[in-house]
Amino acid sequence: MKHVLKLFSLLVVISALWIGLLQASIIPRTHTWLLPIYFIVSLGCYGLLMVGVGLMRFPTCPQEALLLQKDIAEAKDFLKKKGVDVGSD
Amino acid sequence: MELADRAVGFLLTFTSLSIFTYYTFWVIILPFVDSDNFIHNYFLPQEYAILIPVCAGVVLLSLLCIFIGLVLLKSKKKKA
């Protein structure tokens, strides 16, 4: 519940800022109308960027992969000895 | 294997960064430039700056709803 409240308050602050900008007319009117769409597009872009960066930095841990294969072979052996059908081999 | 992952990640970052710079240019910088500058030839007219994101958002939302509907229908068929 608390995270939703935080997001909601952030949204309220941003809309208040936007309405304030509209009233004060420092920037030409057509610009202020475009601002929310710009923010939504940039938010989507930021999400995509984070996904791409995470993909690029994903670690593969080759030693862990080897240890895992050894564990799997050991477990298959053990189960076969006990008489359980392990399926694909 | 990880090379393919890294290539996809790089493609995603590149696409997102290029979309971001193009859109920033379009919406924020271009209106302040004189209307007979050469740079205007590289950017579509300003109405498209609103149309394209809105259309993309509508398409995305409808695809999402279709997907959710399909999943619900499939689960109902399996139960019955």
Backbone of each chain as nested JSON, in Angstrom:
{
  "chains": [
    {"id": "A", "residues": [
      {"number": 1, "name": "MET", "atoms": {"N": [0.839, -1.203, 0.0], "CA": [0.0, 0.0, 0.0], "C": [0.869, 1.247, 0.0]}},
      {"number": 2, "name": "LYS", "atoms": {"N": [1.996, 1.196, 0.718], "CA": [2.794, 2.414, 0.873], "C": [3.447, 2.82, -0.444]}},
      {"number": 3, "name": "HIS", "atoms": {"N": [3.86, 1.815, -1.235], "CA": [4.492, 2.16, -2.513], "C": [3.51, 2.861, -3.433]}},
      {"number": 4, "name": "VAL", "atoms": {"N": [2.249, 2.37, -3.422], "CA": [1.227, 3.005, -4.253], "C": [1.02, 4.442, -3.822]}},
      {"number": 5, "name": "LEU", "atoms": {"N": [1.039, 4.666, -2.472], "CA": [0.859, 6.036, -1.989], "C": [1.991, 6.938, -2.451]}},
      {"number": 6, "name": "LYS", "atoms": {"N": [3.216, 6.389, -2.426], "CA": [4.362, 7.198, -2.872], "C": [4.2, 7.587, -4.332]}},
      {"number": 7, "name": "LEU", "atoms": {"N": [3.86, 6.582, -5.177], "CA": [3.683, 6.865, -6.602], "C": [2.582, 7.894, -6.824]}},
      {"number": 8, "name": "PHE", "atoms": {"N": [1.482, 7.737, -6.084], "CA": [0.355, 8.64, -6.26], "C": [0.734, 10.068, -5.895]}},
      {"number": 9, "name": "SER", "atoms": {"N": [1.467, 10.221, -4.779], "CA": [1.862, 11.576, -4.374], "C": [2.795, 12.186, -5.402]}},
      {"number": 10, "name": "LEU", "atoms": {"N": [3.709, 11.337, -5.983], "CA": [4.588, 11.838, -7.043], "C": [3.775, 12.346, -8.227]}},
      {"number": 11, "name": "LEU", "atoms": {"N": [2.759, 11.563, -8.601], "CA": [1.893, 11.955, -9.719], "C": [1.197, 13.277, -9.431]}},
      {"number": 12, "name": "VAL", "atoms": {"N": [0.709, 13.44, -8.199], "CA": [-0.001, 14.679, -7.834], "C": [0.946, 15.87, -7.925]}},
      {"number": 13, "name": "VAL", "atoms": {"N": [2.192, 15.674, -7.437], "CA": [3.157, 16.779, -7.474], "C": [3.441, 17.188, -8.909]}},
      {"number": 14, "name": "ILE", "atoms": {"N": [3.638, 16.167, -9.776], "CA": [3.965, 16.494, -11.169], "C": [2.813, 17.214, -11.852]}},
      {"number": 15, "name": "SER", "atoms": {"N": [1.564, 16.774, -11.601], "CA": [0.432, 17.453, -12.237], "C": [0.267, 18.867, -11.691]}},
      {"number": 16, "name": "ALA", "atoms": {"N": [0.574, 19.053, -10.389], "CA": [0.496, 20.41, -9.842], "C": [1.508, 21.317, -10.521]}},
      {"number": 17, "name": "LEU", "atoms": {"N": [2.735, 20.794, -10.715], "CA": [3.759, 21.562, -11.411], "C": [3.308, 21.936, -12.818]}},
      {"number": 18, "name": "TRP", "atoms": {"N": [2.673, 20.946, -13.489], "CA": [2.263, 21.181, -14.868], "C": [1.188, 22.248, -14.951]}},
      {"number": 19, "name": "ILE", "atoms": {"N": [0.203, 22.168, -14.016], "CA": [-0.86, 23.173, -14.016], "C": [-0.291, 24.538, -13.682]}},
      {"number": 20, "name": "GLY", "atoms": {"N": [0.681, 24.562, -12.738], "CA": [1.324, 25.828, -12.414], "C": [2.021, 26.436, -13.613]}},
      {"number": 21, "name": "LEU", "atoms": {"N": [2.726, 25.562, -14.381], "CA": [3.377, 26.05, -15.593], "C": [2.37, 26.619, -16.574]}},
      {"number": 22, "name": "LEU", "atoms": {"N": [1.227, 25.934, -16.7], "CA": [0.184, 26.41, -17.607], "C": [-0.273, 27.801, -17.222]}},
      {"number": 23, "name": "GLN", "atoms": {"N": [-0.484, 28.008, -15.911], "CA": [-1.005, 29.301, -15.47], "C": [0.023, 30.396, -15.621]}},
      {"number": 24, "name": "ALA", "atoms": {"N": [1.312, 30.065, -15.285], "CA": [2.307, 31.137, -15.244], "C": [2.709, 31.592, -16.623]}},
      {"number": 25, "name": "SER", "atoms": {"N": [2.574, 30.72, -17.637], "CA": [2.868, 31.079, -19.034], "C": [4.282, 31.59, -19.238]}},
      {"number": 26, "name": "ILE", "atoms": {"N": [5.26, 30.913, -18.605], "CA": [6.646, 31.285, -18.912], "C": [6.987, 30.705, -20.281]}},
      {"number": 27, "name": "ILE", "atoms": {"N": [6.59, 29.415, -20.458], "CA": [6.848, 28.738, -21.731], "C": [5.607, 28.926, -22.596]}},
      {"number": 28, "name": "PRO", "atoms": {"N": [5.757, 29.031, -23.938], "CA": [4.564, 29.146, -24.797], "C": [3.599, 27.987, -24.597]}},
      {"number": 29, "name": "ARG", "atoms": {"N": [2.307, 28.27, -24.779], "CA": [1.237, 27.344, -24.391], "C": [1.371, 25.977, -25.05]}},
      {"number": 30, "name": "THR", "atoms": {"N": [1.657, 25.977, -26.384], "CA": [1.704, 24.707, -27.11], "C": [2.732, 23.759, -26.513]}},
      {"number": 31, "name": "HIS", "atoms": {"N": [3.819, 24.337, -25.972], "CA": [4.849, 23.511, -25.342], "C": [4.335, 22.785, -24.125]}},
      {"number": 32, "name": "THR", "atoms": {"N": [3.622, 23.529, -23.255], "CA": [3.173, 22.935, -22.002], "C": [2.173, 21.81, -22.263]}},
      {"number": 33, "name": "TRP", "atoms": {"N": [1.404, 21.923, -23.37], "CA": [0.471, 20.841, -23.661], "C": [1.207, 19.573, -24.063]}},
      {"number": 34, "name": "LEU", "atoms": {"N": [2.388, 19.754, -24.679], "CA": [3.125, 18.567, -25.131], "C": [3.876, 17.871, -24.012]}},
      {"number": 35, "name": "LEU", "atoms": {"N": [4.1, 18.577, -22.878], "CA": [4.966, 18.017, -21.848], "C": [4.548, 16.657, -21.286]}},
      {"number": 36, "name": "PRO", "atoms": {"N": [3.268, 16.405, -20.935], "CA": [2.937, 15.077, -20.377], "C": [3.256, 13.944, -21.336]}},
      {"number": 37, "name": "ILE", "atoms": {"N": [2.923, 14.126, -22.629], "CA": [3.218, 13.066, -23.59], "C": [4.718, 12.818, -23.649]}},
      {"number": 38, "name": "TYR", "atoms": {"N": [5.494, 13.93, -23.624], "CA": [6.944, 13.79, -23.662], "C": [7.437, 12.979, -22.484]}},
      {"number": 39, "name": "PHE", "atoms": {"N": [6.856, 13.239, -21.276], "CA": [7.321, 12.502, -20.11], "C": [6.976, 11.027, -20.184]}},
      {"number": 40, "name": "ILE", "atoms": {"N": [5.775, 10.716, -20.72], "CA": [5.404, 9.309, -20.829], "C": [6.34, 8.588, -21.797]}},
      {"number": 41, "name": "VAL", "atoms": {"N": [6.627, 9.247, -22.938], "CA": [7.52, 8.611, -23.913], "C": [8.91, 8.415, -23.324]}},
      {"number": 42, "name": "SER", "atoms": {"N": [9.394, 9.436, -22.585], "CA": [10.736, 9.286, -22.018], "C": [10.765, 8.224, -20.938]}},
      {"number": 43, "name": "LEU", "atoms": {"N": [9.639, 8.056, -20.195], "CA": [9.579, 6.986, -19.197], "C": [9.662, 5.619, -19.855]}},
      {"number": 44, "name": "GLY", "atoms": {"N": [8.912, 5.444, -20.977], "CA": [9.003, 4.179, -21.695], "C": [10.405, 3.912, -22.201]}},
      {"number": 45, "name": "CYS", "atoms": {"N": [11.039, 4.978, -22.716], "CA": [12.409, 4.868, -23.202], "C": [13.355, 4.449, -22.084]}},
      {"number": 46, "name": "TYR", "atoms": {"N": [13.156, 5.045, -20.904], "CA": [14.016, 4.724, -19.774], "C": [13.866, 3.268, -19.379]}},
      {"number": 47, "name": "GLY", "atoms": {"N": [12.607, 2.75, -19.385], "CA": [12.407, 1.341, -19.072], "C": [13.141, 0.44, -20.04]}},
      {"number": 48, "name": "LEU", "atoms": {"N": [13.011, 0.753, -21.341], "CA": [13.691, -0.028, -22.367], "C": [15.198, 0.007, -22.174]}},
      {"number": 49, "name": "LEU", "atoms": {"N": [15.712, 1.206, -21.817], "CA": [17.148, 1.345, -21.59], "C": [17.613, 0.449, -20.458]}},
      {"number": 50, "name": "MET", "atoms": {"N": [16.843, 0.428, -19.347], "CA": [17.239, -0.397, -18.211], "C": [17.25, -1.874, -18.589]}},
      {"number": 51, "name": "VAL", "atoms": {"N": [16.236, -2.293, -19.394], "CA": [16.2, -3.698, -19.81], "C": [17.424, -4.02, -20.661]}},
      {"number": 52, "name": "GLY", "atoms": {"N": [17.751, -3.12, -21.611], "CA": [18.899, -3.375, -22.468], "C": [20.197, -3.429, -21.699]}},
      {"number": 53, "name": "VAL", "atoms": {"N": [20.376, -2.479, -20.765], "CA": [21.609, -2.455, -19.978], "C": [21.706, -3.699, -19.111]}},
      {"number": 54, "name": "GLY", "atoms": {"N": [20.588, -4.127, -18.519], "CA": [20.61, -5.334, -17.698], "C": [20.974, -6.564, -18.511]}},
      {"number": 55, "name": "LEU", "atoms": {"N": [20.422, -6.63, -19.737], "CA": [20.749, -7.752, -20.619], "C": [22.243, -7.782, -20.923]}},
      {"number": 56, "name": "MET", "atoms": {"N": [22.803, -6.578, -21.179], "CA": [24.21, -6.544, -21.564], "C": [25.116, -6.97, -20.424]}},
      {"number": 57, "name": "ARG", "atoms": {"N": [24.692, -6.669, -19.161], "CA": [25.595, -6.952, -18.053], "C": [25.268, -8.247, -17.348]}},
      {"number": 58, "name": "PHE", "atoms": {"N": [24.452, -9.117, -18.007], "CA": [24.026, -10.321, -17.284], "C": [25.211, -11.262, -17.106]}},
      {"number": 59, "name": "PRO", "atoms": {"N": [25.541, -11.711, -15.875], "CA": [26.691, -12.594, -15.678], "C": [26.319, -14.042, -15.968]}},
      {"number": 60, "name": "THR", "atoms": {"N": [27.269, -14.838, -16.485], "CA": [26.939, -16.211, -16.858], "C": [27.493, -17.256, -15.885]}},
      {"number": 61, "name": "CYS", "atoms": {"N": [28.523, -16.937, -15.082], "CA": [29.099, -17.864, -14.097], "C": [29.404, -19.231, -14.685]}},
      {"number": 62, "name": "PRO", "atoms": {"N": [30.457, -19.381, -15.486], "CA": [30.732, -20.689, -16.098], "C": [31.105, -21.768, -15.09]}},
      {"number": 63, "name": "GLN", "atoms": {"N": [31.809, -21.364, -13.979], "CA": [32.169, -22.398, -13.008], "C": [30.938, -22.988, -12.356]}},
      {"number": 64, "name": "GLU", "atoms": {"N": [29.98, -22.114, -12.026], "CA": [28.748, -22.595, -11.415], "C": [28.021, -23.55, -12.349]}},
      {"number": 65, "name": "ALA", "atoms": {"N": [28.08, -23.255, -13.661], "CA": [27.41, -24.14, -14.627], "C": [28.031, -25.535, -14.59]}},
      {"number": 66, "name": "LEU", "atoms": {"N": [29.378, -25.602, -14.537], "CA": [30.061, -26.905, -14.472], "C": [29.666, -27.665, -13.205]}},
      {"number": 67, "name": "LEU", "atoms": {"N": [29.697, -26.945, -12.053], "CA": [29.343, -27.593, -10.788], "C": [27.919, -28.12, -10.852]}},
      {"number": 68, "name": "LEU", "atoms": {"N": [27.043, -27.337, -11.491], "CA": [25.649, -27.774, -11.605], "C": [25.537, -29.042, -12.416]}},
      {"number": 69, "name": "GLN", "atoms": {"N": [26.283, -29.122, -13.529], "CA": [26.242, -30.347, -14.337], "C": [26.719, -31.539, -13.53]}},
      {"number": 70, "name": "LYS", "atoms": {"N": [27.784, -31.323, -12.728], "CA": [28.292, -32.427, -11.9], "C": [27.239, -32.878, -10.914]}},
      {"number": 71, "name": "ASP", "atoms": {"N": [26.542, -31.867, -10.301], "CA": [25.493, -32.209, -9.342], "C": [24.395, -33.029, -9.995]}},
      {"number": 72, "name": "ILE", "atoms": {"N": [24.031, -32.612, -11.219], "CA": [22.945, -33.326, -11.912], "C": [23.357, -34.763, -12.169]}},
      {"number": 73, "name": "ALA", "atoms": {"N": [24.616, -34.967, -12.659], "CA": [25.077, -36.339, -12.946], "C": [25.06, -37.18, -11.676]}},
      {"number": 74, "name": "GLU", "atoms": {"N": [25.543, -36.575, -10.573], "CA": [25.565, -37.295, -9.298], "C": [24.174, -37.715, -8.864]}},
      {"number": 75, "name": "ALA", "atoms": {"N": [23.221, -36.754, -8.973], "CA": [21.857, -37.046, -8.542], "C": [21.242, -38.146, -9.403]}},
      {"number": 76, "name": "LYS", "atoms": {"N": [21.518, -38.084, -10.731], "CA": [20.957, -39.118, -11.611], "C": [21.482, -40.489, -11.226]}},
      {"number": 77, "name": "ASP", "atoms": {"N": [22.807, -40.576, -10.98], "CA": [23.417, -41.828, -10.568], "C": [22.749, -42.403, -9.321]}},
      {"number": 78, "name": "PHE", "atoms": {"N": [22.656, -41.518, -8.321], "CA": [22.101, -41.92, -7.037], "C": [20.689, -42.464, -7.209]}},
      {"number": 79, "name": "LEU", "atoms": {"N": [19.876, -41.732, -7.967], "CA": [18.483, -42.153, -8.12], "C": [18.388, -43.456, -8.893]}},
      {"number": 80, "name": "LYS", "atoms": {"N": [19.259, -43.624, -9.903], "CA": [19.209, -44.863, -10.667], "C": [19.539, -46.049, -9.788]}},
      {"number": 81, "name": "LYS", "atoms": {"N": [20.526, -45.845, -8.864], "CA": [20.89, -46.928, -7.955], "C": [19.712, -47.308, -7.087]}},
      {"number": 82, "name": "LYS", "atoms": {"N": [18.96, -46.286, -6.648], "CA": [17.826, -46.574, -5.776], "C": [16.637, -47.103, -6.536]}},
      {"number": 83, "name": "GLY", "atoms": {"N": [16.72, -47.131, -7.876], "CA": [15.651, -47.735, -8.637], "C": [14.621, -46.768, -9.183]}},
      {"number": 84, "name": "VAL", "atoms": {"N": [14.833, -45.45, -9.05], "CA": [13.867, -44.48, -9.573], "C": [14.181, -44.228, -11.051]}},
      {"number": 85, "name": "ASP", "atoms": {"N": [13.165, -44.108, -11.865], "CA": [13.347, -43.853, -13.294], "C": [13.592, -42.363, -13.523]}},
      {"number": 86, "name": "VAL", "atoms": {"N": [14.811, -42.024, -14.06], "CA": [15.126, -40.612, -14.234], "C": [14.716, -40.073, -15.607]}},
      {"number": 87, "name": "GLY", "atoms": {"N": [14.291, -40.963, -16.515], "CA": [13.785, -40.453, -17.787], "C": [14.874, -40.299, -18.82]}},
      {"number": 88, "name": "SER", "atoms": {"N": [15.096, -39.078, -19.356], "CA": [16.016, -38.849, -20.47], "C": [17.456, -39.048, -20.019]}},
      {"number": 89, "name": "ASP", "atoms": {"N": [18.252, -39.744, -20.847], "CA": [19.672, -39.918, -20.535], "C": [20.506, -40.057, -21.807]}}
    ]},
    {"id": "B", "residues": [
      {"number": 1, "name": "MET", "atoms": {"N": [26.313, -17.93, -26.855], "CA": [25.023, -17.735, -26.19], "C": [24.939, -16.369, -25.549]}},
      {"number": 2, "name": "GLU", "atoms": {"N": [25.968, -16.034, -24.762], "CA": [25.886, -14.723, -24.114], "C": [26.133, -13.624, -25.123]}},
      {"number": 3, "name": "LEU", "atoms": {"N": [26.776, -13.947, -26.243], "CA": [26.985, -12.924, -27.261], "C": [25.666, -12.485, -27.855]}},
      {"number": 4, "name": "ALA", "atoms": {"N": [24.779, -13.459, -28.102], "CA": [23.464, -13.115, -28.63], "C": [22.713, -12.228, -27.642]}},
      {"number": 5, "name": "ASP", "atoms": {"N": [22.784, -12.601, -26.352], "CA": [22.14, -11.786, -25.319], "C": [22.681, -10.369, -25.342]}},
      {"number": 6, "name": "ARG", "atoms": {"N": [24.027, -10.285, -25.41], "CA": [24.641, -8.968, -25.36], "C": [24.256, -8.155, -26.599]}},
      {"number": 7, "name": "ALA", "atoms": {"N": [24.173, -8.834, -27.756], "CA": [23.796, -8.114, -28.977], "C": [22.38, -7.562, -28.862]}},
      {"number": 8, "name": "VAL", "atoms": {"N": [21.461, -8.399, -28.342], "CA": [20.077, -7.935, -28.178], "C": [20.014, -6.763, -27.207]}},
      {"number": 9, "name": "GLY", "atoms": {"N": [20.775, -6.872, -26.096], "CA": [20.796, -5.788, -25.123], "C": [21.31, -4.504, -25.729]}},
      {"number": 10, "name": "PHE", "atoms": {"N": [22.385, -4.633, -26.528], "CA": [22.945, -3.452, -27.153], "C": [21.956, -2.828, -28.119]}},
      {"number": 11, "name": "LEU", "atoms": {"N": [21.254, -3.684, -28.883], "CA": [20.252, -3.173, -29.823], "C": [19.165, -2.41, -29.084]}},
      {"number": 12, "name": "LEU", "atoms": {"N": [18.7, -2.985, -27.958], "CA": [17.653, -2.322, -27.184], "C": [18.109, -0.958, -26.688]}},
      {"number": 13, "name": "THR", "atoms": {"N": [19.326, -0.895, -26.096], "CA": [19.814, 0.384, -25.588], "C": [19.93, 1.399, -26.708]}},
      {"number": 14, "name": "PHE", "atoms": {"N": [20.475, 0.933, -27.846], "CA": [20.649, 1.856, -28.956], "C": [19.314, 2.411, -29.429]}},
      {"number": 15, "name": "THR", "atoms": {"N": [18.312, 1.501, -29.589], "CA": [16.989, 1.956, -30.032], "C": [16.405, 2.952, -29.052]}},
      {"number": 16, "name": "SER", "atoms": {"N": [16.479, 2.619, -27.75], "CA": [15.846, 3.51, -26.784], "C": [16.529, 4.872, -26.765]}},
      {"number": 17, "name": "LEU", "atoms": {"N": [17.879, 4.874, -26.816], "CA": [18.582, 6.156, -26.793], "C": [18.262, 6.991, -28.03]}},
      {"number": 18, "name": "SER", "atoms": {"N": [18.224, 6.328, -29.195], "CA": [17.949, 7.092, -30.414], "C": [16.536, 7.651, -30.397]}},
      {"number": 19, "name": "ILE", "atoms": {"N": [15.557, 6.826, -29.929], "CA": [14.182, 7.333, -29.853], "C": [14.117, 8.52, -28.915]}},
      {"number": 20, "name": "PHE", "atoms": {"N": [14.849, 8.406, -27.776], "CA": [14.795, 9.49, -26.809], "C": [15.371, 10.783, -27.374]}},
      {"number": 21, "name": "THR", "atoms": {"N": [16.553, 10.721, -28.017], "CA": [17.158, 11.943, -28.547], "C": [16.307, 12.536, -29.655]}},
      {"number": 22, "name": "TYR", "atoms": {"N": [15.811, 11.669, -30.563], "CA": [14.982, 12.177, -31.653], "C": [13.752, 12.883, -31.118]}},
      {"number": 23, "name": "TYR", "atoms": {"N": [13.087, 12.255, -30.131], "CA": [11.867, 12.84, -29.616], "C": [12.142, 14.126, -28.856]}},
      {"number": 24, "name": "THR", "atoms": {"N": [13.26, 14.137, -28.078], "CA": [13.608, 15.371, -27.371], "C": [13.833, 16.515, -28.353]}},
      {"number": 25, "name": "PHE", "atoms": {"N": [14.62, 16.232, -29.391], "CA": [14.85, 17.226, -30.417], "C": [13.549, 17.75, -30.994]}},
      {"number": 26, "name": "TRP", "atoms": {"N": [12.691, 16.788, -31.365], "CA": [11.433, 17.102, -32.03], "C": [10.572, 18.045, -31.195]}},
      {"number": 27, "name": "VAL", "atoms": {"N": [10.384, 17.638, -29.89], "CA": [9.391, 18.341, -29.096], "C": [9.959, 19.601, -28.471]}},
      {"number": 28, "name": "ILE", "atoms": {"N": [11.237, 19.536, -28.02], "CA": [11.72, 20.659, -27.199], "C": [12.559, 21.636, -27.998]}},
      {"number": 29, "name": "ILE", "atoms": {"N": [13.481, 21.136, -28.837], "CA": [14.433, 22.061, -29.448], "C": [13.875, 22.665, -30.727]}},
      {"number": 30, "name": "LEU", "atoms": {"N": [13.172, 21.829, -31.535], "CA": [12.757, 22.296, -32.852], "C": [11.868, 23.535, -32.854]}},
      {"number": 31, "name": "PRO", "atoms": {"N": [10.893, 23.675, -31.92], "CA": [10.057, 24.883, -31.973], "C": [10.836, 26.18, -31.789]}},
      {"number": 32, "name": "PHE", "atoms": {"N": [12.031, 26.097, -31.196], "CA": [12.784, 27.327, -30.986], "C": [13.685, 27.672, -32.147]}},
      {"number": 33, "name": "VAL", "atoms": {"N": [13.72, 26.785, -33.164], "CA": [14.585, 27.025, -34.31], "C": [13.78, 27.77, -35.369]}},
      {"number": 34, "name": "ASP", "atoms": {"N": [14.442, 28.661, -36.162], "CA": [13.735, 29.381, -37.223], "C": [13.142, 28.405, -38.218]}},
      {"number": 35, "name": "SER", "atoms": {"N": [11.995, 28.771, -38.782], "CA": [11.277, 27.795, -39.597], "C": [11.92, 27.561, -40.958]}},
      {"number": 36, "name": "ASP", "atoms": {"N": [12.923, 28.352, -41.357], "CA": [13.53, 28.067, -42.669], "C": [14.911, 27.456, -42.543]}},
      {"number": 37, "name": "ASN", "atoms": {"N": [15.208, 26.883, -41.355], "CA": [16.476, 26.192, -41.154], "C": [16.442, 24.85, -41.873]}},
      {"number": 38, "name": "PHE", "atoms": {"N": [17.65, 24.318, -42.249], "CA": [17.68, 23.083, -43.032], "C": [17.283, 21.884, -42.196]}},
      {"number": 39, "name": "ILE", "atoms": {"N": [17.421, 22.01, -40.844], "CA": [17.234, 20.831, -39.995], "C": [15.784, 20.367, -40.013]}},
      {"number": 40, "name": "HIS", "atoms": {"N": [14.86, 21.289, -40.394], "CA": [13.453, 20.901, -40.394], "C": [13.143, 19.808, -41.408]}},
      {"number": 41, "name": "ASN", "atoms": {"N": [14.027, 19.65, -42.44], "CA": [13.758, 18.601, -43.43], "C": [13.901, 17.212, -42.835]}},
      {"number": 42, "name": "TYR", "atoms": {"N": [14.681, 17.095, -41.724], "CA": [14.905, 15.771, -41.183], "C": [13.825, 15.336, -40.221]}},
      {"number": 43, "name": "PHE", "atoms": {"N": [12.919, 16.252, -39.849], "CA": [11.899, 15.904, -38.875], "C": [10.529, 16.042, -39.501]}},
      {"number": 44, "name": "LEU", "atoms": {"N": [9.639, 15.096, -39.151], "CA": [8.271, 15.164, -39.653], "C": [7.559, 16.368, -39.046]}},
      {"number": 45, "name": "PRO", "atoms": {"N": [6.427, 16.797, -39.654], "CA": [5.677, 17.919, -39.059], "C": [5.238, 17.635, -37.645]}},
      {"number": 46, "name": "GLN", "atoms": {"N": [5.026, 18.694, -36.881], "CA": [4.878, 18.562, -35.438], "C": [3.65, 17.783, -34.993]}},
      {"number": 47, "name": "GLU", "atoms": {"N": [2.606, 17.722, -35.861], "CA": [1.402, 17.008, -35.403], "C": [1.718, 15.544, -35.173]}},
      {"number": 48, "name": "TYR", "atoms": {"N": [2.661, 14.99, -35.988], "CA": [2.988, 13.581, -35.832], "C": [3.653, 13.292, -34.508]}},
      {"number": 49, "name": "ALA", "atoms": {"N": [4.261, 14.337, -33.882], "CA": [4.922, 14.113, -32.601], "C": [3.924, 13.692, -31.54]}},
      {"number": 50, "name": "ILE", "atoms": {"N": [2.662, 14.07, -31.703], "CA": [1.643, 13.648, -30.756], "C": [0.958, 12.394, -31.25]}},
      {"number": 51, "name": "LEU", "atoms": {"N": [0.69, 12.338, -32.599], "CA": [-0.064, 11.221, -33.158], "C": [0.633, 9.895, -32.926]}},
      {"number": 52, "name": "ILE", "atoms": {"N": [1.941, 9.847, -33.234], "CA": [2.633, 8.555, -33.216], "C": [2.666, 7.943, -31.817]}},
      {"number": 53, "name": "PRO", "atoms": {"N": [3.042, 8.655, -30.743], "CA": [3.009, 8.007, -29.43], "C": [1.612, 7.595, -29.011]}},
      {"number": 54, "name": "VAL", "atoms": {"N": [0.6, 8.45, -29.339], "CA": [-0.756, 8.09, -28.932], "C": [-1.208, 6.835, -29.656]}},
      {"number": 55, "name": "CYS", "atoms": {"N": [-0.955, 6.759, -30.981], "CA": [-1.333, 5.556, -31.722], "C": [-0.616, 4.336, -31.18]}},
      {"number": 56, "name": "ALA", "atoms": {"N": [0.707, 4.485, -30.925], "CA": [1.461, 3.352, -30.389], "C": [0.898, 2.91, -29.042]}},
      {"number": 57, "name": "GLY", "atoms": {"N": [0.544, 3.889, -28.189], "CA": [-0.021, 3.53, -26.89], "C": [-1.341, 2.806, -27.023]}},
      {"number": 58, "name": "VAL", "atoms": {"N": [-2.191, 3.282, -27.95], "CA": [-3.486, 2.625, -28.145], "C": [-3.295, 1.205, -28.637]}},
      {"number": 59, "name": "VAL", "atoms": {"N": [-2.373, 1.032, -29.611], "CA": [-2.118, -0.314, -30.14], "C": [-1.611, -1.227, -29.035]}},
      {"number": 60, "name": "LEU", "atoms": {"N": [-0.694, -0.705, -28.2], "CA": [-0.15, -1.513, -27.113], "C": [-1.232, -1.956, -26.148]}},
      {"number": 61, "name": "LEU", "atoms": {"N": [-2.09, -0.98, -25.749], "CA": [-3.166, -1.307, -24.81], "C": [-4.111, -2.347, -25.385]}},
      {"number": 62, "name": "SER", "atoms": {"N": [-4.459, -2.197, -26.68], "CA": [-5.389, -3.16, -27.273], "C": [-4.762, -4.538, -27.363]}},
      {"number": 63, "name": "LEU", "atoms": {"N": [-3.459, -4.595, -27.714], "CA": [-2.788, -5.899, -27.76], "C": [-2.798, -6.56, -26.382]}},
      {"number": 64, "name": "LEU", "atoms": {"N": [-2.531, -5.735, -25.346], "CA": [-2.549, -6.259, -23.983], "C": [-3.917, -6.84, -23.639]}},
      {"number": 65, "name": "CYS", "atoms": {"N": [-4.993, -6.073, -23.959], "CA": [-6.338, -6.542, -23.646], "C": [-6.652, -7.817, -24.405]}},
      {"number": 66, "name": "ILE", "atoms": {"N": [-6.239, -7.892, -25.694], "CA": [-6.498, -9.103, -26.472], "C": [-5.802, -10.29, -25.84]}},
      {"number": 67, "name": "PHE", "atoms": {"N": [-4.532, -10.08, -25.429], "CA": [-3.783, -11.167, -24.82], "C": [-4.463, -11.663, -23.547]}},
      {"number": 68, "name": "ILE", "atoms": {"N": [-4.873, -10.701, -22.681], "CA": [-5.531, -11.092, -21.434], "C": [-6.821, -11.839, -21.734]}},
      {"number": 69, "name": "GLY", "atoms": {"N": [-7.59, -11.34, -22.744], "CA": [-8.832, -12.016, -23.106], "C": [-8.6, -13.439, -23.577]}},
      {"number": 70, "name": "LEU", "atoms": {"N": [-7.572, -13.625, -24.424], "CA": [-7.268, -14.966, -24.913], "C": [-6.92, -15.91, -23.776]}},
      {"number": 71, "name": "VAL", "atoms": {"N": [-6.08, -15.421, -22.848], "CA": [-5.674, -16.278, -21.732], "C": [-6.879, -16.666, -20.893]}},
      {"number": 72, "name": "LEU", "atoms": {"N": [-7.771, -15.672, -20.635], "CA": [-8.962, -15.977, -19.835], "C": [-9.843, -17.006, -20.528]}},
      {"number": 73, "name": "LEU", "atoms": {"N": [-10.016, -16.835, -21.859], "CA": [-10.854, -17.772, -22.599], "C": [-10.277, -19.178, -22.539]}},
      {"number": 74, "name": "LYS", "atoms": {"N": [-8.939, -19.261, -22.716], "CA": [-8.302, -20.583, -22.708], "C": [-8.504, -21.266, -21.355]}},
      {"number": 75, "name": "SER", "atoms": {"N": [-8.32, -20.476, -20.275], "CA": [-8.44, -21.098, -18.949], "C": [-9.87, -21.531, -18.694]}},
      {"number": 76, "name": "LYS", "atoms": {"N": [-10.86, -20.745, -19.225], "CA": [-12.254, -21.137, -19.02], "C": [-12.571, -22.415, -19.793]}},
      {"number": 77, "name": "LYS", "atoms": {"N": [-12.003, -22.519, -21.018], "CA": [-12.279, -23.716, -21.82], "C": [-11.737, -24.95, -21.134]}},
      {"number": 78, "name": "LYS", "atoms": {"N": [-10.537, -24.808, -20.516], "CA": [-9.924, -25.969, -19.883], "C": [-10.738, -26.428, -18.667]}},
      {"number": 79, "name": "LYS", "atoms": {"N": [-11.275, -25.44, -17.917], "CA": [-12.047, -25.808, -16.732], "C": [-13.33, -26.523, -17.127]}},
      {"number": 80, "name": "ALA", "atoms": {"N": [-14.002, -26.036, -18.18], "CA": [-15.283, -26.608, -18.609], "C": [-15.01, -27.77, -19.555]}}
    ]}
  ]
}
